[in-house]
Amino acid sequence: MMHQHPLTASAPAKLILCGEHAVVYGCPAIALPLADVRAVATVAAGQQGEGLRLVAPDLNEAWGVHEQPTNPLSELALTVAAQLGLGQADLTITLRSQIPLASGMGSGAAIATALVRTLTQYAGQEWDADRIAALVYASEQRFHGTPSGIDNTVVAHERAIWFERRSPKPLIEPLTIGAPFTLVVGDTGVRSATHLPVGAVRTAWQADPVHYETLFAGVALLVSQARSALAKGDSATLGGLLNQNQALLEQIGVSSPELERLIHAARQAGALGAKLSGAGWGGIMLALAHPTQAATIAAALCEAGAVRVLTTVVG
């Protein structure tokens, strides 16, 4: 049954707790959804004869999908509409997001997931998370070239996951979290498109595969240890592992002075561990905090230059 009134769907932001970059080369990563930070898509009847239109008020942009057919969101909307039998419908989809762009928080995957969900709702259908994740991954490839598959997976499934990139489909396992833990997230305000550091790492790996595969193996080991620490609710051990992951990411070449300034400030303010999260060269960092220290760490991040700080409890 097609709905004629506006319908809204949403999808969460995501954080990679540990394992970024190495995950592209078959190593595991742990990712978390941020349930209270979301992208929202609303679909409503459009003007007769206009076809499918996308409106992005945050970007001050609006376009017909047939006017920009190679835009990744246009391609996604056209694909989903065709599968739902909505190909000729006059619909307007409005996209809004609380997630900073190019920050490592899965903004693109969340917007795409919300778009798919709102169209399926409009068509009176319900698609499972695997199907949505696959469609969003294809869209992510247009943005990022060689995405790991982790953003679309954790956003579509909305759960903490263990992720390994495999062929023909990734290994995805829900994680056991033995006790809730607090993360303080600091945004450097520096925007770096994901494909740039991902591409730089690929070039460096191709030039010196033995060195980089040793670094990736080190990341894989600590991700396994982090899974065990999460299951036990052992925040002290987890914090040390996050620090080790940051050291490896610096050697891989994806950190930045802005990230390291915030990471240092968080550790000085009492964080159990801190590291960049996502592609790097800017974007965000995260700090594992004892609940009583979270406000102090957040203040230290602001003083160190974070343009935005949020505190969230996982598990």
C-alpha positions as CSV (number, residue, x, y, z in Angstrom):
1,M,0.0,0.0,0.0
2,M,1.4,3.4,-1.0
3,H,1.2,6.2,1.6
4,Q,0.1,9.6,0.5
5,H,1.1,11.6,3.6
6,P,4.7,12.4,4.6
7,L,6.6,9.5,6.1
8,T,9.9,9.8,8.0
9,A,12.7,7.3,8.6
10,S,16.1,7.7,10.3
11,A,19.4,6.0,10.7
12,P,22.2,6.5,13.3
13,A,25.7,7.8,13.2
14,K,28.5,5.4,13.8
15,L,31.9,5.2,15.4
16,I,34.7,2.8,14.7
17,L,36.0,1.9,18.2
18,C,39.1,0.2,16.8
19,G,40.4,-1.4,13.6
20,E,39.9,1.3,11.0
21,H,42.1,1.2,7.8
22,A,43.4,-2.3,8.6
23,V,39.7,-3.5,8.1
24,V,40.1,-2.7,4.4
25,Y,42.8,-5.4,4.2
26,G,40.8,-8.2,5.8
27,C,41.4,-7.4,9.5
28,P,38.6,-7.1,12.0
29,A,37.1,-3.9,13.3
30,I,34.6,-3.0,16.0
31,A,32.0,-0.4,15.2
32,L,29.2,1.1,17.3
33,P,26.0,2.9,16.4
34,L,25.2,6.3,18.1
35,A,21.5,6.0,18.6
36,D,21.0,9.6,19.6
37,V,22.8,11.2,16.6
38,R,20.8,10.6,13.4
39,A,20.1,11.3,9.8
40,V,16.4,11.7,8.8
41,A,14.7,11.3,5.5
42,T,11.1,12.4,4.9
43,V,9.1,11.4,1.7
44,A,6.0,13.2,0.6
45,A,4.0,13.6,-2.6
46,G,5.7,16.0,-5.0
47,Q,4.5,18.3,-7.8
48,Q,2.8,16.5,-10.7
49,G,5.3,15.7,-13.5
50,E,8.4,16.5,-11.4
51,G,9.3,12.9,-10.8
52,L,11.6,12.1,-7.9
53,R,13.3,15.1,-6.2
54,L,15.8,15.3,-3.4
55,V,16.0,18.2,-1.0
56,A,19.0,18.8,1.3
57,P,18.3,21.9,3.5
58,D,21.5,21.5,5.4
59,L,23.5,21.9,2.2
60,N,21.0,24.4,0.7
61,E,20.6,22.1,-2.3
62,A,17.6,20.5,-4.2
63,W,17.6,18.6,-7.4
64,G,15.6,16.2,-9.6
65,V,17.2,12.8,-9.7
66,H,16.9,12.7,-13.5
67,E,18.8,16.1,-13.7
68,Q,21.7,14.6,-11.8
69,P,21.6,10.9,-12.5
70,T,25.2,10.3,-11.6
71,N,24.9,11.8,-8.2
72,P,25.3,8.8,-5.8
73,L,22.1,9.7,-3.9
74,S,20.3,10.1,-7.2
75,E,21.5,6.7,-8.3
76,L,20.5,5.1,-5.0
77,A,17.0,6.7,-5.1
78,L,16.4,5.6,-8.7
79,T,17.6,2.1,-7.9
80,V,15.4,1.7,-4.8
81,A,12.4,3.4,-6.6
82,A,12.7,1.0,-9.5
83,Q,12.8,-2.1,-7.2
84,L,9.8,-0.8,-5.3
85,G,7.8,0.0,-8.5
86,L,7.9,3.7,-7.8
87,G,9.9,4.6,-10.9
88,Q,7.4,7.1,-12.3
89,A,6.1,8.5,-9.0
90,D,6.2,12.3,-8.2
91,L,7.9,12.3,-4.8
92,T,10.0,14.7,-2.8
93,I,12.5,13.3,-0.3
94,T,13.9,15.8,2.2
95,L,17.3,14.8,3.8
96,R,18.5,16.2,7.1
97,S,21.3,15.1,9.4
98,Q,22.7,15.8,12.8
99,I,26.0,14.1,11.8
100,P,28.9,16.2,10.7
101,L,29.9,15.6,7.1
102,A,33.3,14.0,6.4
103,S,33.9,13.5,10.1
104,G,34.2,9.7,10.4
105,M,30.7,9.3,11.8
106,G,29.1,7.6,8.8
107,S,27.1,10.6,7.6
108,G,26.9,9.3,4.0
109,A,25.8,5.8,5.0
110,A,23.2,7.2,7.5
111,I,21.7,9.6,5.0
112,A,21.6,6.8,2.4
113,T,20.1,4.3,4.8
114,A,17.4,6.8,5.9
115,L,16.6,7.4,2.2
116,V,16.1,3.7,1.5
117,R,14.0,3.2,4.7
118,T,11.7,6.1,3.9
119,L,11.0,4.9,0.3
120,T,10.3,1.3,1.4
121,Q,7.9,2.7,4.1
122,Y,6.2,4.7,1.4
123,A,5.8,1.6,-0.7
124,G,4.4,-0.3,2.2
125,Q,7.4,-2.7,2.2
126,E,9.9,-3.8,4.8
127,W,13.4,-4.7,3.7
128,D,15.9,-6.5,6.0
129,A,19.1,-4.8,7.2
130,D,21.3,-7.0,4.9
131,R,19.4,-5.8,1.8
132,I,19.6,-2.2,2.8
133,A,23.3,-2.5,3.8
134,A,24.1,-3.9,0.3
135,L,22.4,-1.1,-1.5
136,V,24.0,1.6,0.7
137,Y,27.4,-0.1,0.1
138,A,27.0,0.3,-3.6
139,S,26.2,4.0,-3.1
140,E,29.2,4.4,-0.7
141,Q,31.5,3.0,-3.5
142,R,30.6,6.1,-5.5
143,F,31.7,8.4,-2.7
144,H,34.7,6.5,-1.3
145,G,36.2,4.3,-4.0
146,T,37.1,1.3,-1.7
147,P,35.0,1.6,1.4
148,S,35.5,-1.2,4.0
149,G,31.7,-1.9,4.2
150,I,31.7,-1.2,7.9
151,D,29.7,2.1,7.8
152,N,26.7,0.7,5.8
153,T,26.7,-2.4,8.0
154,V,26.7,-0.9,11.4
155,V,24.2,1.9,10.4
156,A,21.8,-0.5,8.7
157,H,21.9,-3.1,11.5
158,E,22.0,-0.5,14.3
159,R,24.0,-2.6,16.7
160,A,27.6,-2.9,18.0
161,I,29.3,-5.3,15.6
162,W,32.5,-7.2,14.9
163,F,33.2,-6.8,11.2
164,E,35.5,-8.6,8.8
165,R,35.6,-7.8,5.1
166,R,35.3,-11.1,3.3
167,S,34.2,-12.3,-0.2
168,P,31.4,-12.8,-1.2
169,K,29.9,-11.2,1.9
170,P,31.4,-9.8,5.1
171,L,31.5,-11.5,8.5
172,I,29.3,-9.6,10.8
173,E,28.8,-10.7,14.5
174,P,26.9,-8.8,17.2
175,L,29.1,-7.9,20.1
176,T,28.7,-8.7,23.8
177,I,29.2,-5.6,25.9
178,G,29.7,-6.7,29.5
179,A,29.1,-3.2,31.1
180,P,28.1,0.2,29.7
181,F,30.9,2.5,28.9
182,T,31.2,6.3,28.3
183,L,32.7,7.8,25.2
184,V,33.5,11.5,24.7
185,V,33.8,12.4,21.0
186,G,35.7,15.5,19.8
187,D,35.4,16.9,16.3
188,T,38.5,18.6,15.0
189,G,36.4,20.6,12.5
190,V,38.9,19.5,9.8
191,R,37.0,17.9,6.9
192,S,38.8,15.2,4.9
193,A,37.0,13.1,2.3
194,T,37.3,9.4,3.3
195,H,38.8,8.4,-0.1
196,L,41.9,10.6,0.4
197,P,43.5,8.9,3.4
198,V,42.2,5.5,2.2
199,G,43.8,6.0,-1.1
200,A,47.1,7.2,0.4
201,V,47.3,4.1,2.6
202,R,46.6,1.9,-0.4
203,T,49.5,3.6,-2.3
204,A,51.8,3.2,0.7
205,W,50.8,-0.5,1.1
206,Q,51.5,-1.2,-2.5
207,A,54.9,0.4,-2.2
208,D,55.9,-1.5,1.0
209,P,53.4,-4.3,1.6
210,V,55.5,-6.1,4.2
211,H,55.7,-3.1,6.5
212,Y,52.1,-2.2,6.2
213,E,50.8,-5.8,6.6
214,T,52.8,-5.9,9.9
215,L,51.1,-2.8,11.1
216,F,47.7,-4.2,10.0
217,A,48.4,-7.4,11.9
218,G,49.2,-5.4,15.0
219,V,45.9,-3.7,14.7
220,A,44.1,-7.0,14.2
221,L,45.6,-8.4,17.4
222,L,44.5,-5.5,19.6
223,V,41.0,-5.5,18.1
224,S,40.6,-9.1,19.2
225,Q,41.8,-8.1,22.7
226,A,39.4,-5.2,22.7
227,R,36.5,-7.6,22.0
228,S,37.5,-9.6,25.0
229,A,37.7,-6.5,27.2
230,L,34.3,-5.3,26.0
231,A,32.7,-8.7,26.9
232,K,34.3,-8.5,30.4
233,G,33.4,-4.9,30.9
234,D,37.1,-4.2,31.5
235,S,37.4,-0.5,30.7
236,A,41.0,-0.1,32.0
237,T,42.3,-2.7,29.5
238,L,40.1,-1.3,26.7
239,G,41.6,2.1,27.2
240,G,45.1,0.9,26.9
241,L,44.2,-0.9,23.7
242,L,42.7,2.3,22.2
243,N,46.0,4.1,22.9
244,Q,47.9,1.3,21.2
245,N,45.6,1.5,18.2
246,Q,46.3,5.2,17.9
247,A,50.0,4.6,17.9
248,L,49.6,2.2,15.0
249,L,47.3,4.6,13.1
250,E,50.0,7.3,13.5
251,Q,52.5,4.8,11.9
252,I,50.1,4.0,9.2
253,G,50.0,7.7,8.4
254,V,46.4,8.8,8.9
255,S,46.6,10.9,12.1
256,S,47.0,14.7,12.1
257,P,48.3,17.5,14.4
258,E,44.7,18.5,15.2
259,L,43.7,14.9,16.1
260,E,46.8,14.4,18.3
261,R,46.2,17.7,20.1
262,L,42.7,16.6,21.1
263,I,43.9,13.0,22.0
264,H,46.6,14.4,24.2
265,A,44.2,16.8,25.9
266,A,41.7,14.0,26.6
267,R,44.5,11.7,28.1
268,Q,45.8,14.6,30.3
269,A,42.2,15.2,31.5
270,G,41.9,11.6,32.7
271,A,40.7,9.6,29.7
272,L,41.3,5.8,30.0
273,G,42.3,5.8,26.4
274,A,41.9,8.0,23.3
275,K,42.4,7.7,19.5
276,L,41.2,8.9,16.2
277,S,38.0,7.3,14.8
278,G,37.4,6.9,11.1
279,A,39.5,7.7,8.1
280,G,41.7,10.3,9.9
281,W,43.5,13.4,8.5
282,G,40.9,15.3,10.5
283,G,37.4,14.3,11.5
284,I,36.9,13.0,15.0
285,M,38.6,11.4,17.9
286,L,37.1,9.5,20.8
287,A,38.0,9.1,24.4
288,L,37.0,6.3,26.8
289,A,36.0,8.0,30.0
290,H,35.1,7.1,33.5
291,P,31.5,8.6,33.9
292,T,32.7,11.0,36.6
293,Q,35.5,12.3,34.3
294,A,33.4,12.8,31.1
295,A,32.6,16.4,31.8
296,T,36.2,17.3,32.6
297,I,37.4,15.6,29.4
298,A,34.7,17.3,27.3
299,A,35.8,20.7,28.7
300,A,39.5,19.9,27.9
301,L,38.6,19.0,24.3
302,C,36.8,22.3,23.9
303,E,39.8,24.1,25.3
304,A,42.1,22.2,22.9
305,G,40.1,23.4,19.9
306,A,37.3,20.8,19.3
307,V,34.5,22.5,17.4
308,R,32.0,20.1,18.7
309,V,32.0,17.6,21.6
310,L,29.4,14.9,22.4
311,T,29.2,12.4,25.2
312,T,27.4,9.1,24.7
313,V,27.0,5.9,26.7
314,V,27.3,2.6,24.8
315,G,25.7,-0.7,25.9
